Amino acid sequence: MEPVTRAVAAARLGLGTALRDRVSGESASQRAAEIWGADGERWFTSDDVIWQVHGDAAMFIGGIRALLLQSLHPLAMAGVAGHSGYKSDPWGRLERTSHFIAMTTMGPIGAAEATIEKVRAIHRRVRGRAPDGRPYRADDPDLLRWVHVAEAHSFVTTYQAFGPRRLTDAELDIYCDQAAHAGELLGATEVPHTWGELVETLDGYRPVLMATPAAKEAARFVLLEPPLPLSQRPGYALLAAGAVATLPVWAREMLDLPRFPGFDGLIGRPLGRFGTSVSRWAITAPELAETRQVRPSVAQ
């Protein structure tokens, strides 16, 4: 192998490993074995739309977008601010969320059900009052539906914008139907099963959404103050720009985010596309791909 080729391969593996460890934590290899290497029947296979969406690098942007969108529900934001430790342990929260999504999409059914029950147990203990005095609880079916809808809408939107291909209308409905499974097991009710229902449900929440001081503070933290070394911030900025560019205009207006003419087409989306392409190139390094192979006999 030529020196330049070796250097490129080493850089690819290094970046891919850094991204994997940032999302999955120090136990990334162990978690990979639990999700992809363990025996057992899965709910979905690599041929399913949900597996393709959740397994793509566009999820990096989708996760940022989902956090921004979710912050606009004042009760959901109060719960996050009061109980999640998103500032003191942001990577821990990201690790737990990514593990939940990966396990319920690609892991053995038994392990996925155990993961869901663990989250339900945590939700039962999370309750309090928002700054305006209203009570909230994390196992509220309406809040669970909001979190689910914001995530599903974000994951699909960013996949359509930055993924390797665009989903067809039929695939959009299939994704929503497949994603609804985990949401319902978590305790959400009236979960949308088609793309049209998902868009309608998201729009239905708009009367209760607002940019509270906590929401704006969270947006600043997520977009401008990520706990990253200076050397890694330019790469993160590419993903953050893509997240902002794909948010609905009304959400950007509420959070005071860029919405000037030309931002989406000339800045946000091109930067997001480039950041996603580099991330996809890195996380699909052959050495990393080997850890994400499901045993053929158990994924039928």
N, C-alpha and C positions, 0 to 999 in steps of 0.2 A: 504494500500500500504506500502510495506517495505521501511525503511529509504533509503536503497541503491537505490531502484527503484525510489523513489521520487527524490533523488539527481540526478540520471541520466536523469530523465524526465525534471528536472529544468535546467540542463546543456544543454540539447538538445534544449529546448525552448529559453534559453538565447542566445545560439549561433545562432539559426535560426532567432531570432528577430534582432540580431546584423547584420547578413548578409542582411536581408531584408531591414533594415533601412539604411545600407550603400549604397545599390543599389538604393533604392526608396526614401531615404530622410526621413525627419521628418514627412512628410505627407503620409507615406506608407499606413496607414489604409484607408485614404481618396482615394488615388489612386486605391487601391484594389477595393474599392466600385465602383469607376467610371468604372473600366475595367471589373470586373467579376460580380458585383452586380447589374449593371444597366440593365434596360429593353432594348430590341432592337435586331434585327437580326444581326448575325455575318457573316463575310466572311468565317470563318473556325470554326470547332468544335474540341472538344478534341479528336476525332477520326482521325483528319488530321495529316499528318506527320509534318507539320510546327509547329503545336501546341506542339507536343511531343518534337521536337528539341528545340524550344525556351523556353519550360517550364522546361527543365532539368538543373541540376546544372553544367553540362559540359559547359554551356554558360558562366560561370565565367571565365573559361580558354579561351573559344572562343573569349570573348571580349578583353582580353589581347592580344591574337594572332592577332586579327583584327587590333588593334591599331598599333602593330609593323609592320604589312604588309602594312597598309595604309600609314605609314610614308615614305615609299620608293618612293612614287610619289612626286616629288619636288614641284609641284603646289599645290597638296592637303596638303602637309606638311606646305607650306608657309601660306596657309589659316588657318590651325590649329594653327600654331605658332602666327599668327597675330591677330586672332579674337576669338579663342575658350576659352582662359584663362585656358588651361589645367593644368598649374602649379598653378595659383592662386586659381582656383576653380575646381580641378579635380573631386571631388565627385559630384559637381553640374552638370558637363558635363556628368558623368556616369549616374546620375539620369535622365537627360533629354533623353539620348540615350536609356536607359532601358525602360523608359516610352513609347517612340515612338515604340519600338519593341513590347512591351506587348500590347499596345493599337491597333496597326495595325494587330496583330496576333489574339488577344483574345477579344478585345473590341467591342462594338456596332458599326455598320458601320458609323452612323452619327458622333459619337465621333472620330472614326478613321480618317474619311475624314477631320474633323476639325483640328485634330492633324497634318495631312499631310499638309494642307493649311498653318498652322502656321509656319511649318518648311520651306515651300516654300517662305513665306514672309520674313523670316530671311535670307534665301539664296540669295534673290534678293538684299539685302543690303550689302552682304559680297563680297568685291572685293578689289584687290590691285595688287602689283607687287612682284614677288619672288625675292630673292637676286640676281639672274642672270638677272633681268630686265624684265622677261616675265610677262605679265599680267595674272591674274587669276580671276575667279568669281565662287562663290560657286554654282550657278545655271547652270554651264557649263554641258551639258548632258554627255560629256565624263568623267569629273571628278565624276559626280554622278554615272555613270556606274562603275568606278573604286572602289569607296567606297562600292557600292552594292556588287560587285564581291568579294572584299576582305573580307567583312563581311560574305557573304553566304558561301564562301569557308572555312572560319575559323570556322563558326558555325557547318558545316557538318563534317569537319575534326576532330574537338575536340569531337563531339558527337560519331563519329565512334571509336575514341580512348578511350573515357572515359564514354560514355553513358551506359545506362542499357542494350543495345543490339546494334547490327549493322543493319543499314538500308540495304535493298536489292537494287539491281540495279534499279528496278522499283521505289522504294521509293525515291531513290536519285533524279530521274528525276521529280517525283511529288513534292518533296521539292523545287527544283529549279523553277519549274513552279509556285508554290504557292508564293514563296518569291519574284518572279519577279513582282508581282502585286503592292506591295508598292513601289518598285523601279521605276516602270514606272509612277505611280501617282506622284512621287516626281519630275519627269522630266528626268529621265535617258532614253536613247535611246539604241536600239539594245541590250536589256537586255537578257542574256541567259536564256533559259527555260528548258534545260536539263543539267545533270551533265557533259556530254561530251562538250557541248557548254560552260559551266562555266569554265572548265579546259582550254579549247582552248582560251577563252577570257582572262583569267588570264595570260597565256603564251604570248598572244599577246601584253600585256603591258610591258613585260620585257625590250624591247629596250629603253623605256623612263624612267625606274626606276633607281634610284641612291640613295646612302646613303649620303645625304647632312649632313653638320654639325648639322643642326636642327634635322634631323632624328635620328642621333646617340645620340644627347642630349635627345631627347624624349625617346629613348629606355632605356638610363640609368635611366631616371626619373621613367619610368613605371616599370622597373625590379629591380632597386637597391635603389631608393629613394622614395618609396610610402609614402604619408603623413599618416602614421599609427603609433599608439603607438607601442613601442618595443614589447609588449606582443602579438600583432597581426601579426607582421611581419613574424614569422616562418610559420604560416598558409598561408599567402599570397605567401611566397616563394615556397610552394608546387604547387600552381596554376601557378605561373610564370615559374617554371621549366617545367611544362606540356606544356605551351604555346611555349616555346623555342623549346622543343623536337618535336613539331608537325609542326614547320615552315619548308618550303622548304629549302634545304641545301643552295641554291643560295641566299635566303633572309638572312640566318644566316651569310653567308660569307660577304655580303654587310654591315651588321650591327655589324660585329666582335663579334658574339655571339658563345657560345660553339658548336663545331661540331666534337670533338675528338671521336675516335672509342669507342663505348660502352656507350656514354652519353645517347643516346635515350633509349636503352633497359635496362640499369642498373641504371640510375639515373632519367632522365627527365620523362619518361612515368610512371614508378612506383610511383614517387612522385606525379605526376599529378593525377594518378588513386586514390591514397590514399586521396589526398586533395578533389577530387570531391566526393568520397564516403562519407567522413565526412560531406561535405557541403550538399549533397543530404539528408543524414540522418537528418541534422539539419533543413533544410527548409521544410521538409515534416512532421514536428511535427504536431500532430493532431490539436493543437490550431491554428496553422498557416494555415493548409490546409483548415480549415473551411472558411477562408476569400477568398479563391480562387475557390469557387464553383459557376459556372454559373447557373442561373436559367434554369431548363430544358426546359421551355416553349419558351425560346428565342434563344436557340442554335440549332435550327433545320435547 
